[in-house]
Amino acid sequence: MAEGADVIMVKPSSFYSDIIAEARELAQDVPVATYQVSGEYAMICAAANAGVFDLRRMAEEALEGCLRAGERTRDRFRLTL
């Protein structure tokens, strides 16, 4: 932040909910964003294609996990698959 950053970006998002929460706690006046890297999405797609779960439902759950952890840049996020 001292170098002029506008946001704290945490990536990959799926595996670092503790880091997201800690960033939110430490920098309450700074937006905390998450980024799901292609490998994370590929894992979700592969499992959905194998019939393990519904793709849309799991994508929503992945987003919800980021929001629960403290990500706050997607207030107007709309999931489109």
C-alpha positions in Angstrom: 0.0 0.0 0.0 2.9 2.3 0.7 3.9 2.1 -3.0 0.4 3.3 -4.2 -1.6 0.1 -4.7 -5.3 0.6 -4.9 -6.3 -3.0 -4.0 -5.0 -6.1 -2.3 -5.1 -9.0 -4.8 -5.1 -12.6 -3.5 -4.5 -15.3 -6.1 -5.1 -18.2 -6.4 -8.3 -17.6 -4.5 -9.6 -21.1 -3.8 -6.8 -22.2 -1.5 -6.1 -19.0 0.4 -9.3 -18.1 2.3 -7.3 -17.6 5.4 -5.0 -15.1 3.6 -8.1 -13.3 2.2 -9.6 -13.0 5.7 -6.3 -11.8 7.2 -5.9 -9.1 4.5 -9.4 -7.9 5.1 -8.7 -7.6 8.8 -5.3 -5.9 8.4 -6.4 -3.4 5.7 -10.1 -2.7 6.4 -10.2 0.5 4.4 -8.6 -1.1 1.2 -10.5 -3.3 -1.2 -9.5 -7.0 -1.2 -9.9 -8.8 -4.5 -9.5 -12.4 -5.4 -8.4 -14.0 -8.7 -9.3 -17.6 -9.6 -6.4 -18.8 -11.8 -7.0 -21.0 -14.8 -5.9 -24.1 -13.0 -8.6 -23.7 -10.3 -11.3 -23.2 -13.0 -10.0 -26.1 -15.0 -10.3 -28.4 -11.9 -13.9 -27.3 -11.4 -14.7 -27.8 -15.1 -13.1 -31.3 -15.2 -15.0 -32.5 -12.1 -18.3 -31.1 -13.5 -17.6 -32.8 -16.9 -17.1 -36.0 -15.0 -20.5 -35.6 -13.4 -19.2 -35.0 -9.9 -21.2 -31.8 -9.5 -23.0 -29.1 -11.4 -20.7 -26.5 -12.9 -22.8 -23.5 -12.1 -23.4 -24.6 -8.5 -19.7 -25.2 -7.9 -18.8 -21.8 -9.5 -21.3 -20.1 -7.3 -19.8 -21.9 -4.2 -16.3 -20.9 -5.2 -17.4 -17.3 -5.4 -19.3 -17.5 -2.1 -16.2 -18.9 -0.4 -14.2 -15.8 -1.5 -16.9 -13.5 -0.3 -17.2 -15.3 3.1 -13.5 -15.0 3.5 -13.6 -11.2 3.0 -13.3 -10.4 -0.7 -15.3 -7.2 -1.3 -14.9 -6.1 -4.9 -17.7 -8.1 -6.4 -20.8 -6.4 -4.9 -22.3 -6.3 -8.3 -20.9 -9.6 -9.6 -23.1 -11.5 -12.0 -22.2 -15.1 -12.7 -22.5 -16.0 -16.4 -21.7 -19.5 -17.6 
